[in-house]
Amino acid sequence: MISIATAFVSSPNWAELLIKSIRKFTTVPYEIIVVDNGSVTKTLEWLSQQKDINILSFSKNMGHGFSMEFATRMAKYPYVCFLDIDSHIQRLGWDVDLLELYKHDSKTRMIGVEGNAWHPFAPPLFFYERDFILKNNITFNHVPGISTDTAQKSYWDILNLGYNVKRLLRRPSSYEQCQGDEVFLKDESTFYHHWNGTRFNEHNPKIRKDKLGDITIEQHLDSKRKVFQHSRVLEILGGESETKL
């Protein structure tokens, strides 16, 4: 019933956590689609061993918007949930609750996460009907001068077509000393998203960054280690991570 998709660039530990959370907490029929955007080969080892994942690989980074559009075209189920790779699901019932929220209003055509007036969608989630997006040529690409970031244009396009968009609330993370936030559905923390989770590219020496804004890679890695040591995350992983942090 739901095609759950994500974009991957050399981030094996985040992929492991996201995929194991999908397996643990999803109860409706689903498929997993991973769009690989030119990852370092060794970071694909864990993913390539998973038999329940459809990996769609490109030799270079095609961008987040392209990945969303390509996954939507490849999806076999009527609903698509596109999640950031550095996010994970936190509870049972997320899929049923998301479907119920979507269907509650017959005019709703997308569920995202609250942003602001200029950037209406925030990470890590987009939920929509595959055929509506394809039929209406809704783009997730960043269009300079029209949209402010990846997938933002879809918000205004859907409203202009006379339909509604719902946005979930996000709050600071309850993971102590971790750089992220949590997305709430039915007043329950349902998704966790780690800020800058993949932007440092610590697994790829060629494009690794030492600093992003005021955050150093040391601070990022420390926060990341705390996430993977958290009891909720360890429960999802079934113990320690199988992939190298």
C-alpha positions as CSV (number, residue, x, y, z in Angstrom):
1,M,0.0,0.0,0.0
2,I,2.9,2.4,0.7
3,S,6.2,2.8,-1.3
4,I,8.7,4.1,1.2
5,A,11.6,5.8,-0.6
6,T,14.8,7.7,0.3
7,A,17.8,9.2,-1.4
8,F,21.2,7.7,-0.4
9,V,24.7,9.2,-0.7
10,S,27.4,7.2,1.1
11,S,25.6,7.1,4.5
12,P,25.4,3.4,5.4
13,N,24.6,3.8,9.1
14,W,21.7,6.2,8.6
15,A,20.4,3.8,5.9
16,E,20.6,0.9,8.2
17,L,18.7,2.7,11.0
18,L,16.0,4.0,8.7
19,I,15.4,0.7,7.0
20,K,15.4,-1.3,10.2
21,S,12.9,1.2,11.6
22,I,10.7,0.7,8.6
23,R,10.8,-3.0,9.1
24,K,10.1,-2.8,12.8
25,F,7.2,-0.3,12.8
26,T,5.4,-0.7,9.4
27,T,2.3,-2.9,9.4
28,V,0.6,-2.2,6.0
29,P,2.1,-3.7,2.8
30,Y,5.1,-1.8,1.7
31,E,8.2,-1.7,-0.5
32,I,11.5,0.1,0.1
33,I,13.1,2.1,-2.7
34,V,16.6,3.6,-2.3
35,V,17.8,6.0,-4.9
36,D,21.6,5.9,-4.8
37,N,23.3,9.0,-6.0
38,G,26.8,8.0,-6.8
39,S,27.9,6.6,-3.4
40,V,31.4,5.3,-2.6
41,T,31.2,1.6,-3.4
42,K,32.0,0.3,0.1
43,T,29.2,2.3,1.6
44,L,26.7,0.2,-0.5
45,E,27.8,-3.1,1.0
46,W,25.2,-3.4,3.7
47,L,22.4,-2.1,1.4
48,S,23.3,-4.5,-1.4
49,Q,22.9,-7.5,1.0
50,Q,19.3,-6.6,1.8
51,K,16.8,-8.6,-0.2
52,D,13.8,-6.4,0.4
53,I,15.2,-3.2,-1.0
54,N,14.9,-1.9,-4.6
55,I,18.2,0.0,-5.2
56,L,18.1,2.5,-8.1
57,S,21.7,3.6,-8.7
58,F,23.2,6.5,-10.6
59,S,26.9,7.2,-11.2
60,K,26.6,10.8,-9.8
61,N,24.5,12.8,-7.5
62,M,21.3,13.6,-9.4
63,G,19.9,15.7,-6.5
64,H,17.2,15.2,-3.9
65,G,14.4,16.5,-6.1
66,F,15.3,14.2,-9.0
67,S,15.5,11.3,-6.5
68,M,12.0,12.0,-5.3
69,E,10.6,12.2,-8.8
70,F,12.4,9.1,-10.0
71,A,11.2,7.1,-6.9
72,T,7.7,8.3,-7.5
73,R,7.7,7.0,-11.1
74,M,9.2,3.7,-10.0
75,A,6.8,3.2,-7.0
76,K,4.4,0.2,-7.3
77,Y,2.0,1.3,-4.5
78,P,-0.6,4.1,-4.7
79,Y,0.9,6.0,-1.8
80,V,4.5,7.2,-1.5
81,C,6.3,8.2,1.7
82,F,9.7,9.9,1.0
83,L,11.9,10.1,4.0
84,D,15.3,11.6,4.5
85,I,18.0,9.0,4.9
86,D,19.1,10.6,8.2
87,S,15.7,10.1,9.7
88,H,14.0,7.1,11.3
89,I,10.5,6.0,12.4
90,Q,9.9,5.7,16.1
91,R,6.6,3.9,16.7
92,L,4.1,1.4,15.5
93,G,1.0,2.9,14.0
94,W,2.8,5.6,12.0
95,D,1.6,4.2,8.7
96,V,-2.1,3.7,9.6
97,D,-2.2,7.2,11.3
98,L,-0.6,8.8,8.2
99,L,-3.1,7.1,5.9
100,E,-6.0,8.1,8.1
101,L,-4.8,11.7,8.3
102,Y,-4.5,11.9,4.5
103,K,-7.9,10.3,3.9
104,H,-9.7,12.4,6.6
105,D,-10.0,15.3,4.2
106,S,-10.9,14.4,0.6
107,K,-9.1,17.6,-0.6
108,T,-5.7,16.7,0.9
109,R,-3.0,15.8,-1.6
110,M,0.2,15.9,0.4
111,I,1.4,15.7,4.0
112,G,4.7,17.3,4.9
113,V,6.4,18.9,7.9
114,E,5.9,22.5,9.0
115,G,8.4,25.1,7.8
116,N,7.8,28.8,7.4
117,A,6.2,31.1,4.9
118,W,9.1,31.1,2.4
119,H,10.1,27.5,3.1
120,P,6.8,25.7,3.8
121,F,8.2,22.2,4.0
122,A,10.9,21.0,6.4
123,P,12.6,17.6,6.6
124,P,12.2,14.7,6.8
125,L,8.9,13.6,5.3
126,F,6.7,13.9,2.2
127,F,3.5,11.7,1.9
128,Y,1.4,11.8,-1.3
129,E,-0.6,9.8,-3.9
130,R,1.7,8.7,-6.7
131,D,-0.8,9.1,-9.5
132,F,-1.9,12.6,-8.4
133,I,1.7,13.8,-8.5
134,L,2.4,12.2,-11.9
135,K,-0.9,13.2,-13.5
136,N,-0.4,16.8,-12.5
137,N,3.3,17.0,-13.3
138,I,4.1,18.1,-9.8
139,T,7.9,18.8,-9.6
140,F,10.1,18.2,-6.6
141,N,13.0,19.9,-8.2
142,H,14.3,23.2,-6.9
143,V,13.3,25.9,-9.5
144,P,15.5,29.0,-8.9
145,G,13.4,32.2,-8.7
146,I,10.2,30.2,-8.1
147,S,10.9,27.9,-5.2
148,T,13.2,28.2,-2.2
149,D,14.5,24.7,-2.0
150,T,13.9,21.1,-3.1
151,A,10.2,20.1,-3.2
152,Q,9.0,23.6,-2.0
153,K,7.3,24.3,-5.3
154,S,5.0,21.3,-4.8
155,Y,3.4,23.0,-1.9
156,W,2.2,26.1,-3.9
157,D,1.4,24.0,-6.9
158,I,-1.0,21.7,-5.0
159,L,-2.7,24.7,-3.4
160,N,-3.0,26.4,-6.8
161,L,-4.8,23.3,-8.0
162,G,-7.4,23.8,-5.3
163,Y,-6.2,21.1,-3.0
164,N,-4.9,21.1,0.6
165,V,-1.6,20.3,2.2
166,K,-1.2,19.2,5.8
167,R,2.0,19.9,7.7
168,L,3.0,18.0,10.8
169,L,4.5,19.7,13.9
170,R,8.1,19.3,14.8
171,R,9.8,19.8,18.2
172,P,13.3,19.8,19.6
173,S,14.7,16.3,19.9
174,S,14.3,14.4,23.2
175,Y,17.6,12.6,22.4
176,E,19.8,14.4,24.8
177,Q,22.6,16.5,23.3
178,C,21.7,15.3,19.8
179,Q,21.4,17.8,16.8
180,G,18.0,17.0,15.5
181,D,14.2,17.3,15.9
182,E,11.2,15.1,16.1
183,V,8.0,15.1,14.0
184,F,4.7,14.5,15.7
185,L,1.7,12.7,14.4
186,K,-1.5,12.4,16.5
187,D,0.4,14.1,19.4
188,E,3.0,11.3,19.4
189,S,6.7,11.6,18.4
190,T,6.8,9.6,15.2
191,F,9.9,10.5,13.2
192,Y,13.4,11.6,14.2
193,H,15.5,13.7,11.9
194,H,19.2,14.5,12.4
195,W,20.3,17.9,11.3
196,N,23.2,17.8,8.7
197,G,23.2,14.1,9.0
198,T,24.7,13.5,5.6
199,R,26.1,16.9,4.6
200,F,29.5,16.4,6.2
201,N,30.1,13.3,3.9
202,E,32.4,11.7,6.5
203,H,32.4,8.4,4.5
204,N,33.8,10.1,1.4
205,P,37.2,11.7,1.8
206,K,37.0,13.5,-1.6
207,I,34.0,15.6,-0.5
208,R,34.3,15.4,3.3
209,K,33.6,18.8,5.1
210,D,35.3,19.9,8.3
211,K,32.7,22.6,9.1
212,L,29.2,23.6,8.2
213,G,28.2,27.0,9.5
214,D,29.0,27.0,13.2
215,I,29.1,23.2,13.5
216,T,32.4,21.3,13.2
217,I,32.6,17.7,12.0
218,E,33.8,16.7,15.5
219,Q,30.5,18.1,16.9
220,H,28.5,16.4,14.2
221,L,30.2,13.0,14.8
222,D,29.8,13.4,18.6
223,S,26.0,14.0,18.1
224,K,25.8,11.2,15.7
225,R,27.4,8.8,18.2
226,K,24.9,9.8,20.9
227,V,22.0,9.1,18.5
228,F,23.3,5.6,17.9
229,Q,23.9,5.0,21.6
230,H,20.4,6.0,22.5
231,S,18.2,3.1,23.9
232,R,15.4,3.7,21.4
233,V,17.9,3.5,18.5
234,L,19.6,0.4,19.9
235,E,16.3,-1.3,20.2
236,I,15.5,-0.5,16.5
237,L,19.0,-1.8,15.5
238,G,18.7,-4.9,17.5
239,G,21.9,-4.0,19.3
240,E,24.9,-2.2,17.9
241,S,24.9,-1.0,14.3
242,E,26.2,-3.4,11.7
243,T,27.7,-0.5,9.7
244,K,30.7,1.6,10.6
245,L,29.9,5.0,12.2
